[in-house]
Amino acid sequence: MPRRTPSKTTRSGKGRKRGKSSAFRRFPRGCRLCKEKIVSVDYKDTALLSKFITEQGKIITGRISGNCASHQRQVARAIRQARIMALMPFIGE
């Protein structure tokens, strides 16, 4: 009996491509801080930092906010400093 070779379709045999559906694909966003040519993030700029915090007071990840790694580290550090200096709340209101 000859061996069967695996087909390149999914298990259902419908021939669909594997991967995320089009509803969940996101277009690639560039770093907002790189676009505005901001070199360093200051902890006193609470208007900018509040864009990177959820309603619960959590820091938004770089994957969701679209920040590059270096700016995401600067944002996270600035938010922590602003919280300690009582410029921003630890918990959302």
PAZAPA-4460 file (N, C-alpha, C; in steps of 0.05 Angstrom, whole numbers, plus 32768, in hexadecimal, padded with zeros to 4 digits):
% residues 93
    n_x    n_y    n_z   ca_x   ca_y   ca_z    c_x    c_y    c_z   seq   type   mol
   8011   7FE9   8000   8000   8000   8000   8012   8019   8000     1      M     A
   800E   802C   7FEE   801F   8043   7FED   801A   8057   8004     2      P     A
   802F   8065   800C   802C   8078   8021   801F   8091   8017     3      R     A
   800F   809D   8028   8001   80B6   8020   8013   80CD   8029     4      R     A
   8016   80E0   8018   8025   80F9   801F   8011   810D   802C     5      T     A
   801B   811B   8040   8009   812F   804C   8002   8145   8039     6      P     A
   7FE9   814D   803A   7FE0   8163   8028   7FE7   817D   8034     7      S     A
   7FE7   8192   8025   7FEE   81AD   802E   7FD6   81BD   8037     8      K     A
   7FBF   81B0   803A   7FA7   81BE   8044   7FA4   81B9   8061     9      T     A
   7F90   81C6   806D   7F8A   81C2   8089   7F7D   81A7   808D    10      T     A
   7F77   81A0   80A5   7F6B   8186   80AB   7F4F   8183   809F    11      R     A
   7F42   819A   809D   7F27   8198   8092   7F27   8193   8074    12      S     A
   7F3E   8198   8067   7F40   8192   804B   7F35   81A8   8039    13      G     A
   7F2F   81BF   8044   7F23   81D4   8034   7F38   81E4   8025    14      K     A
   7F52   81E1   802B   7F66   81F0   801D   7F6B   820C   8027    15      G     A
   7F62   8212   803F   7F67   822D   8049   7F83   8230   8053    16      R     A
   7F8D   8249   8053   7FA7   824E   805D   7FA6   824E   807C    17      K     A
   7FBB   8246   8088   7FBC   8247   80A5   7FC6   8263   80AE    18      R     A
   7FBE   826A   80C6   7FC7   8284   80D0   7FAF   8294   80DB    19      G     A
   7FB4   82AD   80E2   7F9F   82BD   80ED   7F8C   82C6   80D7    20      K     A
   7F73   82C9   80DF   7F5F   82D2   80CC   7F62   82F0   80C8    21      S     A
   7F56   82FA   80B3   7F5A   8316   80AC   7F4E   8329   80C1    22      S     A
   7F3B   831F   80D2   7F2F   8330   80E6   7F43   8337   80FC    23      A     A
   7F57   8326   8101   7F69   832A   8117   7F84   8336   810E    24      F     A
   7F88   8339   80F4   7FA1   8345   80EB   7FA1   8363   80F1    25      R     A
   7FB8   836C   80FA   7FBB   8389   80FF   7FD0   8394   80EB    26      R     A
   7FCC   83AC   80E3   7FE0   83B8   80D2   7FF8   83C0   80E4    27      F     A
   8010   83BF   80DA   8027   83C5   80EB   8028   83E3   80F1    28      P     A
   8029   83E9   810A   802A   8405   8113   8047   840B   811A    29      R     A
   804F   8423   8113   806A   842C   811B   8069   8437   8137    30      G     A
   8080   843C   8142   8081   8447   815D   8078   8464   815C    31      C     A
   8065   846B   816D   8059   8486   816E   806F   849A   8176    32      R     A
   8080   8493   8188   8095   84A5   8191   80AB   84A9   817C    33      L     A
   80B0   8494   816C   80C4   8497   8156   80B8   84AA   8141    34      C     A
   809E   84A7   813B   8092   84B8   8127   8092   84D5   812F    35      K     A
   808E   84DB   8149   808F   84F6   8153   80AB   8500   8159    36      E     A
   80BF   84EE   8154   80DB   84F4   8158   80E1   84FD   8175    37      K     A
   80D5   84EE   8188   80DB   84F3   81A4   80F3   84E1   81AC    38      I     A
   8108   84EE   81B5   8121   84DF   81BB   811F   84D2   81D7    39      V     A
   8116   84E1   81EB   8114   84D6   8206   80F9   84DD   8211    40      S     A
   80EF   84CB   8222   80D4   84CE   822E   80D9   84D9   824A    41      V     A
   80CB   84EE   8251   80CE   84FB   826B   80B6   84F2   827D    42      D     A
   80BC   84ED   8296   80A8   84E4   82A9   8094   84FB   82B0    43      Y     A
   809C   8514   82AB   808A   852B   82B1   8075   852F   829B    44      K     A
   8078   8522   8284   8065   8525   826F   804E   8511   8272    45      D     A
   803C   8517   8284   8026   8504   828B   8012   8502   8275    46      T     A
   800F   8516   8264   7FFC   8515   824E   8005   84FF   823A    47      A     A
   801E   84FE   8235   8029   84E9   8223   8028   84CD   8230    48      L     A
   802F   84CC   8249   8030   84B2   8257   8014   84A6   825B    49      L     A
   8000   84B7   825E   7FE5   84AD   8263   7FDA   849E   824A    50      S     A
   7FE6   84A2   8233   7FDE   8494   821B   7FE7   8476   821C    51      K     A
   7FFA   8470   822D   8005   8455   822E   7FFC   8447   8247    52      F     A
   7FE6   844F   8253   7FDB   8442   826B   7FBE   843C   8267    53      I     A
   7FB5   8424   8270   7F99   841C   826D   7F88   842A   8282    54      T     A
   7F6E   8426   8281   7F5C   8432   8295   7F61   8427   82B1    55      E     A
   7F6B   840F   82B3   7F71   8403   82CD   7F8C   840C   82D8    56      Q     A
   7F9C   841B   82C8   7FB6   8424   82D1   7FCD   8413   82C9    57      G     A
   7FC8   83FF   82B7   7FDE   83ED   82AF   7FED   83FA   8297    58      K     A
   8006   83F4   8295   8017   83FD   827F   8011   83EC   8266    59      I     A
   800A   83F8   8250   8004   83EA   8238   801E   83DF   822C    60      I     A
   801E   83C6   8223   8036   83B9   8218   803D   83C6   81FD    61      T     A
   8056   83C3   81F6   8060   83CE   81DD   8054   83C0   81C5    62      G     A
   804C   83A7   81C8   803F   8399   81B2   8024   83A5   81AB    63      R     A
   8016   83AE   81BF   7FFC   83BA   81BA   7FFE   83D8   81B3    64      I     A
   8010   83E6   81C1   8012   8403   81BC   8021   8409   81A3    65      S     A
   8032   83F6   8199   8041   83FA   8181   805C   8407   8185    66      G     A
   8064   840B   819E   807E   8417   81A4   8095   8405   819D    67      N     A
   80AC   8411   8195   80C4   8401   8192   80CF   83FA   81AE    68      C     A
   80E2   83E8   81AF   80EB   83DE   81C8   80F8   83F3   81D9    69      A     A
   8108   8405   81CD   8116   8419   81DD   8102   842E   81E8    70      S     A
   80EF   8436   81D8   80DB   8449   81E2   80C8   843C   81F6    71      H     A
   80C2   8422   81F3   80B1   8415   8206   80BE   8414   8222    72      Q     A
   80D8   840F   8222   80E7   840F   823C   80E7   842A   8248    73      R     A
   80EA   843F   8238   80EA   845A   8242   80CF   8462   824D    74      Q     A
   80BA   845A   823F   809E   8460   8248   8099   8452   8262    75      V     A
   80A0   8439   8264   809A   842A   827D   80A9   8436   8295    76      A     A
   80C2   843D   8290   80D2   8449   82A6   80C6   8464   82AE    77      R     A
   80BE   8474   829A   80B3   848F   82A0   8098   848D   82AF    78      A     A
   8088   8479   82A8   806E   8475   82B6   8074   846D   82D3    79      I     A
   8087   845B   82D7   808E   8454   82F3   8098   846C   8303    80      R     A
   80A9   847C   82F7   80B3   8494   8305   809C   84A7   830B    81      Q     A
   808A   84AC   82F7   8074   84BE   82FC   8061   84B4   8311    82      A     A
   805E   849A   8314   804D   848F   8329   805A   8494   8345    83      R     A
   8074   8490   8346   8082   8494   835F   8082   84B2   8367    84      I     A
   8084   84C3   8354   8083   84E0   8359   8066   84EA   835D    85      M     A
   8053   84D9   835C   8036   84DF   8360   802B   84F1   8349    86      A     A
   8036   84EF   8331   802C   84FD   831B   8016   84ED   830C    87      L     A
   8018   84D2   8310   8004   84C0   8303   7FFB   84AC   8319    88      M     A
   7FE2   84A3   8316   7FD8   848F   832A   7FE3   8473   8325    89      P     A
   7FE6   8464   833A   7FED   8448   8338   7FD6   8437   832E    90      F     A
   7FBE   843F   8336   7FA6   8431   832E   7F94   8444   831F    91      I     A
   7F87   843A   8309   7F75   844A   82FA   7F5D   8452   830A    92      G     A
   7F50   8468   8301   7F39   8472   8311   7F1F   846C   8304    93      E     A
***
